[in-house]
Amino acid sequence: MSLRAGILGLPNVGKSTLFNAITAQQVDAQNYPFCTIEPNVGVVAVPDPRLKELAKIVKTNKIVAATLEIVDIAGLVRGASKGEGLGNKFLSHVREVDALIHVVRCFDDPNIVHVEGSVNPVRDIETIQTELILADLESLERRLPKLEKDAKKDAKLEPHLNLMKKVMAKLSEGKPARLASESPEESALLKSFFLLTSKPVLYVANVGESDILTGNAYTKQVEEVAAKEGAKVIVICAKLESEIALLPEEEKPEFLASLGLQMSGLDKIIRATYDLLGLQTYFTAGEKEVHAWTIRKGAKAPEAAGVIHSDFEKGFIRAEVMKYDDLIKFGSEQKVREAGKLALEGKDYVVQDGDIMLFRFNV
């Protein structure tokens, strides 16, 4: 699935340091390494410890991880919505991604100048959010007259019109469009408006090394903002992450443990972004390879098959499904079968995260 997450933030908040840390990480050669597509876009492997466990059971050396595209979005200044600075480029990059990783400066350092003159996470978040809100308002104000006219002729457009007015009211209050939807139907309809502030957001609070375990007063402010939006916050030290990323894979666990960490901040961000995009993983596993496949949550078996090849979806007959926990428990596919835990599923089966699947199809 071609879904992208964009890293954004004010200048000197650690955005580029974080992106560079991601680009520098040395993932296992069996996995997808990070590769640069263009100067500000990269593909990164989604960390998943289940892959190595599956590889042990099916006795293969080849592992193919799920991947995400990460975009380093152009910098922002006040007035971006009106084209100030790199505003037009910034907004175009935001439009091209499906979720936002908003990096917020939560550290003091007199040697690193803050674009606003002081560290203030709430103000910094509002600066970026205001520019996105202004751009969305301008877009809807242009579209509203036509929709009002069309809705008079077609009653089916009434829900679109009502939601548009509702969203505009929310934006006028200085709140993002994503807070306007109150039902699955409205959420689906909101996507058709293609608004900048309708995209899901993950806040990343960038702190100094001494605050990575407990956070600080600044991170508490970010958490308060995020709580109002129903968003998640991850506390990291981008500078430290760039050092961790350069370590050999076998040295990372010990180094992280010495810091009191079980997982790197980069891995936390990638996993959280994967979830933010509404994605999940199913596996195919055999002697040839263990492969993690990315699908949307709620996808049915034929759609999952189509991720491998369109012919699998067109000619879908059924799927043989094992649960990851069952395979780990019993130790082999044969023993899973003998325990009656291997299921034959049809076209209406909703795939679950961690399913191990074999598709039967006829073209």
PLY file of the C-alpha trace (Angstrom):
ply
format ascii 1.0
element vertex 363
property float x
property float y
property float z
element edge 362
property int vertex1
property int vertex2
end_header
0.00 0.00 0.00
1.39 3.38 -0.96
0.74 5.49 2.13
3.00 8.30 3.32
3.63 10.03 6.62
5.20 13.47 6.68
7.53 14.91 9.34
6.79 18.58 9.94
7.69 21.25 12.46
9.15 24.73 12.85
12.84 25.32 12.07
15.33 24.13 14.72
12.91 21.82 16.52
14.81 18.65 15.57
12.75 17.72 12.51
15.72 17.28 10.18
17.75 15.52 12.88
14.92 13.01 13.28
14.57 12.48 9.53
18.33 12.06 9.18
18.31 9.55 12.04
15.68 7.52 10.22
17.68 7.64 6.98
20.83 6.56 8.77
19.44 3.51 10.52
21.15 0.29 9.59
18.33 -2.28 9.48
19.16 -5.96 9.07
20.11 -6.78 5.47
17.31 -9.37 5.44
14.80 -6.57 5.94
14.04 -3.62 3.72
16.85 -1.14 4.34
16.04 2.52 4.34
16.43 3.77 0.79
16.18 7.29 -0.52
13.68 7.82 -3.31
14.33 11.52 -3.66
16.10 14.07 -1.42
13.22 14.36 1.06
11.47 10.98 0.81
12.50 7.58 2.09
11.22 4.06 2.71
11.74 2.54 6.15
11.14 -0.97 7.49
8.38 -1.36 10.08
9.91 -3.08 13.14
8.13 -6.34 13.96
9.76 -8.96 16.24
7.25 -11.56 15.00
9.16 -11.86 11.72
12.26 -13.43 13.26
10.17 -15.83 15.34
8.33 -17.00 12.23
11.61 -17.37 10.34
12.91 -19.71 13.05
9.85 -21.94 12.79
9.71 -22.21 8.98
13.53 -22.31 8.76
14.21 -19.53 6.32
16.93 -16.89 6.20
14.96 -14.44 4.11
12.76 -11.89 5.88
10.83 -9.15 4.11
9.45 -6.47 6.43
6.49 -4.18 5.87
7.51 -0.65 4.90
6.42 2.97 5.26
7.21 6.04 3.20
8.43 8.99 5.26
8.58 12.53 3.85
10.67 15.38 5.27
8.26 18.26 4.73
9.64 21.70 3.82
10.08 24.22 6.63
7.39 26.67 7.71
7.19 30.32 8.73
4.22 32.42 9.74
2.23 33.31 6.65
2.83 29.97 4.92
-0.87 29.78 4.05
-0.35 32.94 2.00
2.83 31.68 0.37
5.36 33.29 2.73
8.81 31.69 2.80
8.52 28.13 1.53
4.81 28.17 2.33
3.57 26.88 -1.02
6.06 24.02 -0.99
5.22 23.25 2.64
1.49 23.06 1.98
1.93 20.97 -1.18
3.98 18.43 0.78
1.34 18.26 3.52
-1.32 17.57 0.88
0.70 14.67 -0.49
0.93 12.71 2.79
-1.69 10.67 4.63
-0.60 11.36 8.23
1.55 13.92 10.03
4.43 13.42 12.47
4.56 16.81 14.19
7.95 17.39 15.87
7.82 19.88 18.75
10.89 21.36 20.45
10.87 20.54 24.15
14.46 21.34 25.10
16.43 24.45 26.03
19.71 25.13 24.28
21.14 28.66 23.97
23.29 27.48 21.06
20.25 26.56 18.96
18.18 29.60 18.06
14.40 29.25 18.24
12.62 30.90 15.33
10.15 32.54 17.76
12.83 33.57 20.26
11.84 31.15 23.05
10.73 27.57 23.65
6.93 27.35 23.88
5.42 24.07 22.64
1.79 25.23 22.73
2.55 28.34 20.70
4.67 26.34 18.24
1.91 23.79 17.67
-0.61 26.57 17.18
1.67 28.33 14.66
1.68 25.35 12.33
-1.93 24.43 13.00
-3.07 27.99 12.27
-1.39 27.98 8.86
-3.06 24.68 7.97
-6.43 25.91 9.26
-6.20 29.13 7.22
-5.38 27.14 4.08
-8.36 24.81 4.72
-10.73 27.71 5.36
-9.70 29.40 2.15
-10.27 26.16 0.25
-13.76 25.60 1.70
-14.81 29.22 1.24
-14.08 28.85 -2.47
-16.04 25.60 -2.71
-19.05 26.46 -0.52
-21.07 28.59 -3.01
-21.02 25.86 -5.67
-21.95 23.15 -3.18
-24.87 25.27 -1.88
-26.10 25.70 -5.44
-25.71 22.01 -6.30
-27.37 20.86 -3.06
-30.56 22.72 -4.03
-30.78 20.53 -7.13
-29.59 17.26 -5.57
-30.79 16.30 -2.06
-28.03 13.67 -1.81
-25.52 16.50 -1.42
-27.23 17.84 1.70
-25.01 15.80 4.08
-21.92 17.15 2.27
-23.15 20.72 2.67
-24.04 20.27 6.34
-20.65 18.77 7.13
-18.81 21.47 5.19
-20.54 24.18 7.23
-19.82 22.25 10.42
-16.14 21.93 9.50
-15.89 25.62 8.62
-17.32 26.52 12.02
-14.76 24.28 13.73
-11.92 25.80 11.69
-13.13 29.31 12.55
-12.73 28.36 16.22
-9.08 27.56 15.53
-9.62 23.79 15.71
-8.61 21.20 13.09
-11.16 19.68 10.74
-10.55 16.17 12.09
-12.38 17.19 15.29
-15.56 18.01 13.36
-16.57 14.45 12.44
-18.72 12.69 15.02
-19.55 9.44 13.24
-17.95 6.93 10.84
-20.15 8.33 8.08
-18.93 11.89 8.69
-15.32 10.69 8.88
-15.66 9.00 5.50
-17.29 12.10 4.04
-14.62 14.36 5.52
-11.93 12.53 3.55
-13.59 13.63 0.32
-12.86 17.27 1.25
-9.07 16.61 1.10
-8.30 19.02 3.94
-4.90 19.49 5.53
-6.22 19.46 9.09
-8.28 16.31 8.56
-5.10 14.22 8.48
-4.30 12.23 11.66
-1.40 13.56 13.73
1.28 12.01 15.93
3.10 14.49 18.17
6.81 13.88 18.78
8.22 15.80 21.75
11.96 16.27 21.16
13.80 16.53 24.49
17.36 16.53 25.79
18.96 13.19 26.70
18.33 13.66 30.43
14.56 13.87 29.88
13.94 10.83 27.63
12.54 8.67 30.44
10.46 11.18 32.41
9.79 14.03 29.99
9.66 17.59 31.32
7.36 20.58 31.75
7.40 21.17 27.99
6.32 17.62 27.14
3.44 17.93 29.61
2.19 20.89 27.55
2.35 18.83 24.35
0.45 16.01 26.07
-2.29 18.44 27.12
-2.71 19.68 23.53
-2.72 16.13 22.18
-5.28 14.95 24.75
-7.76 17.56 23.53
-7.38 16.21 20.00
-7.32 12.52 20.93
-3.77 12.33 19.55
-0.76 10.37 20.78
2.59 11.76 22.00
5.99 10.07 21.82
8.93 11.54 23.75
12.32 11.15 22.08
15.78 12.71 21.94
16.41 13.14 18.21
20.11 13.76 18.72
20.45 10.50 20.67
18.35 8.65 18.09
20.77 9.68 15.35
23.58 8.06 17.39
21.57 4.88 18.06
20.74 4.56 14.37
24.43 4.33 13.48
25.15 1.48 15.89
25.52 -2.09 14.60
22.22 -3.96 15.01
23.63 -6.37 17.59
24.80 -3.50 19.83
21.52 -1.61 19.95
19.68 -3.69 22.62
22.51 -3.32 25.14
22.86 0.41 24.48
19.12 0.97 24.82
19.08 -1.04 28.06
21.85 1.15 29.46
19.54 4.13 28.90
16.58 2.36 30.50
14.83 1.92 27.15
13.32 -1.23 25.62
12.78 0.20 22.15
14.33 3.07 20.23
12.29 6.21 19.73
12.49 5.71 15.97
10.88 2.26 16.25
8.15 3.71 18.48
7.45 6.45 15.94
7.34 4.04 12.99
5.01 1.63 14.81
2.74 4.45 16.01
2.61 5.96 12.52
1.72 2.57 11.02
-1.19 2.37 13.44
-2.12 6.02 12.86
-2.54 5.28 9.15
-5.02 2.53 10.00
-2.67 -0.22 8.85
-2.03 -3.76 10.05
0.12 -6.71 9.03
-0.54 -10.24 7.87
2.17 -12.76 7.02
3.02 -15.37 4.45
5.60 -17.86 5.70
7.50 -20.69 4.05
10.97 -21.98 3.34
11.42 -19.37 0.59
10.76 -16.38 2.87
8.75 -14.83 5.67
6.96 -11.78 4.30
5.00 -9.08 6.14
2.21 -7.59 4.03
0.53 -4.27 4.77
-3.26 -3.95 4.60
-5.80 -1.54 5.99
-7.63 -2.50 9.18
-10.96 -4.05 8.29
-9.78 -5.47 4.95
-11.32 -8.75 3.84
-9.41 -11.78 2.57
-9.67 -11.05 -1.20
-8.30 -7.52 -0.67
-5.42 -8.95 1.35
-4.70 -11.41 -1.43
-4.67 -8.54 -3.93
-1.79 -6.90 -2.06
0.39 -9.79 -3.24
-0.96 -9.82 -6.81
-4.15 -8.59 -8.47
-4.74 -12.09 -9.90
-4.95 -13.46 -6.35
-7.86 -11.12 -5.64
-9.64 -11.68 -8.95
-9.51 -15.45 -8.70
-9.82 -15.74 -4.91
-11.32 -19.04 -3.76
-10.43 -19.26 -0.07
-7.66 -18.62 2.42
-5.99 -20.98 4.88
-5.47 -18.96 8.06
-3.35 -19.58 11.14
-3.02 -17.23 14.08
0.52 -16.13 14.93
0.09 -17.10 18.60
-1.11 -20.59 17.61
1.90 -21.23 15.37
4.26 -20.06 18.12
2.44 -22.24 20.66
2.34 -25.46 18.59
5.63 -24.96 16.75
4.68 -26.04 13.23
1.90 -25.77 10.66
1.27 -29.52 10.90
0.69 -29.35 14.65
-1.59 -26.33 14.19
-3.64 -28.44 11.74
-3.73 -31.38 14.14
-4.98 -29.07 16.91
-7.82 -27.93 14.66
-6.56 -24.35 14.70
-6.10 -23.89 10.95
-9.20 -22.26 9.48
-10.52 -22.15 5.92
-11.95 -18.68 5.31
-14.00 -17.25 2.44
-14.48 -13.87 0.80
-16.16 -12.27 3.82
-13.38 -13.05 6.28
-12.00 -9.87 7.91
-8.24 -10.24 8.20
-6.75 -9.78 11.68
-3.33 -8.39 12.52
-0.81 -11.23 12.72
-2.76 -13.70 10.58
-0.57 -16.15 8.64
-2.29 -16.76 5.32
-2.09 -19.03 2.30
-4.38 -18.12 -0.60
-6.11 -20.49 -2.99
-7.11 -18.86 -6.26
-8.02 -19.67 -9.84
-7.47 -17.32 -12.78
0 1
1 2
2 3
3 4
4 5
5 6
6 7
7 8
8 9
9 10
10 11
11 12
12 13
13 14
14 15
15 16
16 17
17 18
18 19
19 20
20 21
21 22
22 23
23 24
24 25
25 26
26 27
27 28
28 29
29 30
30 31
31 32
32 33
33 34
34 35
35 36
36 37
37 38
38 39
39 40
40 41
41 42
42 43
43 44
44 45
45 46
46 47
47 48
48 49
49 50
50 51
51 52
52 53
53 54
54 55
55 56
56 57
57 58
58 59
59 60
60 61
61 62
62 63
63 64
64 65
65 66
66 67
67 68
68 69
69 70
70 71
71 72
72 73
73 74
74 75
75 76
76 77
77 78
78 79
79 80
80 81
81 82
82 83
83 84
84 85
85 86
86 87
87 88
88 89
89 90
90 91
91 92
92 93
93 94
94 95
95 96
96 97
97 98
98 99
99 100
100 101
101 102
102 103
103 104
104 105
105 106
106 107
107 108
108 109
109 110
110 111
111 112
112 113
113 114
114 115
115 116
116 117
117 118
118 119
119 120
120 121
121 122
122 123
123 124
124 125
125 126
126 127
127 128
128 129
129 130
130 131
131 132
132 133
133 134
134 135
135 136
136 137
137 138
138 139
139 140
140 141
141 142
142 143
143 144
144 145
145 146
146 147
147 148
148 149
149 150
150 151
151 152
152 153
153 154
154 155
155 156
156 157
157 158
158 159
159 160
160 161
161 162
162 163
163 164
164 165
165 166
166 167
167 168
168 169
169 170
170 171
171 172
172 173
173 174
174 175
175 176
176 177
177 178
178 179
179 180
180 181
181 182
182 183
183 184
184 185
185 186
186 187
187 188
188 189
189 190
190 191
191 192
192 193
193 194
194 195
195 196
196 197
197 198
198 199
199 200
200 201
201 202
202 203
203 204
204 205
205 206
206 207
207 208
208 209
209 210
210 211
211 212
212 213
213 214
214 215
215 216
216 217
217 218
218 219
219 220
220 221
221 222
222 223
223 224
224 225
225 226
226 227
227 228
228 229
229 230
230 231
231 232
232 233
233 234
234 235
235 236
236 237
237 238
238 239
239 240
240 241
241 242
242 243
243 244
244 245
245 246
246 247
247 248
248 249
249 250
250 251
251 252
252 253
253 254
254 255
255 256
256 257
257 258
258 259
259 260
260 261
261 262
262 263
263 264
264 265
265 266
266 267
267 268
268 269
269 270
270 271
271 272
272 273
273 274
274 275
275 276
276 277
277 278
278 279
279 280
280 281
281 282
282 283
283 284
284 285
285 286
286 287
287 288
288 289
289 290
290 291
291 292
292 293
293 294
294 295
295 296
296 297
297 298
298 299
299 300
300 301
301 302
302 303
303 304
304 305
305 306
306 307
307 308
308 309
309 310
310 311
311 312
312 313
313 314
314 315
315 316
316 317
317 318
318 319
319 320
320 321
321 322
322 323
323 324
324 325
325 326
326 327
327 328
328 329
329 330
330 331
331 332
332 333
333 334
334 335
335 336
336 337
337 338
338 339
339 340
340 341
341 342
342 343
343 344
344 345
345 346
346 347
347 348
348 349
349 350
350 351
351 352
352 353
353 354
354 355
355 356
356 357
357 358
358 359
359 360
360 361
361 362
